[in-house]
Amino acid sequence: MSTWTLQELAKKMADIDFLMFTTRAANGQVAARPMSNNEDVDYDGSSWFFTWADAHMVEEIRRDAAVGLAYQGKGGLFGAPPLFIAVEGNAELITDQSQFEQHWDDSMNRWFKQGPATPGIILIKVQASRIHYWDGEDEGELTL
């Protein structure tokens, strides 16, 4: 079993733009959707995401803050398997404009035309409690 540090893992996570963000739907089933981490992975165990305040996932987080993030990196040289990262954590919904500006990346202007001042957006902070990763034959787990 590998023993990567949180900083080593964060560097690898920053290279993976899209991930699957998983919540629990009202009927108890798992609901997942692609999200971008916008390379906002300075990583102390927190991940940050922007979405619309009226999105289903926001409702689901209000009901149950336990969420999952699933990352898949690129494959290695000569057909080596990609890096997989599974994050378990709790989500917090943030409406503070100063936090919007702190975590904003201009690439998000594509979806949110008025930048961090776009009406109707919300910031989701996911605080990891457990991270499991697989990199070929190497695997490990961090508990935060």
C-alpha positions in Angstrom: 0.0 0.0 0.0 1.3 3.5 -0.9 1.6 6.4 1.4 1.2 9.5 -0.6 0.9 12.8 1.3 -2.1 15.1 0.9 0.1 17.5 -1.0 1.2 14.8 -3.4 -2.3 13.8 -4.0 -3.5 17.4 -4.5 -0.9 17.9 -7.2 -2.3 14.9 -9.1 -5.9 16.0 -8.5 -5.2 19.5 -10.0 -4.3 17.8 -13.3 -7.8 16.2 -13.5 -10.4 18.8 -14.6 -13.6 16.9 -14.6 -14.9 14.5 -11.9 -18.2 12.9 -10.9 -19.9 14.5 -8.0 -22.3 12.1 -6.1 -25.1 13.0 -3.8 -28.1 11.1 -2.4 -31.4 11.8 -4.2 -34.7 12.3 -2.3 -35.7 8.6 -3.0 -32.4 7.4 -1.5 -30.8 6.5 -4.8 -27.3 7.7 -5.7 -27.2 10.7 -8.1 -24.0 11.7 -9.9 -23.1 14.4 -12.4 -19.9 15.7 -14.0 -18.4 18.8 -12.4 -15.2 20.8 -12.9 -12.8 21.4 -10.1 -11.5 24.4 -12.0 -8.0 23.5 -10.8 -9.0 24.9 -7.4 -7.1 22.1 -5.6 -4.7 23.8 -3.3 -5.7 20.9 -1.1 -6.1 21.0 2.5 -8.9 18.5 2.0 -11.4 21.0 0.6 -12.8 21.0 -2.9 -14.8 23.9 -4.4 -17.5 23.9 -7.0 -19.9 26.4 -8.5 -23.4 25.5 -9.6 -26.9 27.0 -9.8 -28.6 27.5 -6.4 -31.8 25.8 -7.8 -30.0 22.7 -9.0 -31.2 19.3 -7.8 -27.8 18.6 -6.3 -28.2 21.7 -4.0 -31.5 20.3 -2.8 -29.9 16.9 -2.2 -27.0 18.5 -0.2 -29.5 20.3 1.9 -31.1 17.0 2.7 -27.9 15.0 3.2 -24.5 16.7 3.2 -22.5 13.4 2.7 -21.1 13.4 -0.8 -18.6 11.6 -3.0 -16.2 12.8 -5.7 -14.7 10.4 -8.2 -11.7 11.4 -10.3 -10.1 9.5 -13.2 -6.7 10.7 -14.5 -5.1 9.9 -17.8 -3.5 6.6 -18.5 0.3 6.2 -18.2 2.9 5.4 -20.7 2.7 2.1 -22.6 -0.9 1.4 -21.6 -0.5 1.8 -17.8 -3.8 2.2 -16.0 -5.0 5.7 -15.1 -5.1 7.2 -11.6 -8.4 6.9 -9.8 -9.3 8.9 -6.7 -12.4 8.5 -4.6 -13.2 11.3 -2.0 -15.8 10.9 0.7 -16.8 14.1 2.5 -19.4 16.6 3.6 -20.7 19.4 1.5 -21.4 22.9 2.7 -23.4 25.5 0.6 -21.9 28.9 0.5 -23.5 32.2 -0.6 -20.8 34.6 0.5 -19.8 36.8 -2.4 -16.2 37.2 -1.1 -15.9 33.4 -1.2 -17.2 33.4 -4.8 -14.4 35.8 -5.8 -11.8 33.9 -3.9 -12.6 30.7 -5.8 -13.5 32.1 -9.1 -11.7 31.1 -12.3 -12.4 33.0 -15.6 -12.9 29.7 -17.4 -16.3 29.5 -15.6 -17.5 32.6 -17.5 -18.7 30.1 -20.1 -21.5 28.9 -17.7 -21.9 32.0 -15.5 -21.9 34.9 -17.8 -21.6 37.7 -15.2 -18.7 36.0 -13.4 -18.9 35.6 -9.6 -21.7 38.3 -9.6 -24.0 36.0 -11.7 -27.4 35.9 -10.0 -28.5 32.5 -8.8 -25.1 30.8 -8.3 -23.9 29.0 -5.2 -20.5 27.7 -4.1 -20.2 24.2 -2.8 -17.3 23.3 -0.5 -16.6 19.6 0.0 -14.5 18.8 3.1 -12.9 15.4 2.6 -13.0 12.9 5.4 -11.5 10.0 3.5 -9.6 9.7 0.2 -8.8 6.4 -1.5 -6.6 6.3 -4.6 -5.4 3.7 -7.1 -2.5 4.2 -9.5 -1.9 1.0 -11.4 -0.7 -1.5 -8.8 -0.2 1.2 -6.2 -3.1 2.2 -3.9 -3.5 4.1 -0.6 -5.9 5.8 1.7 -5.8 9.0 3.6 -8.2 9.8 6.5 -8.5 13.4 7.3 
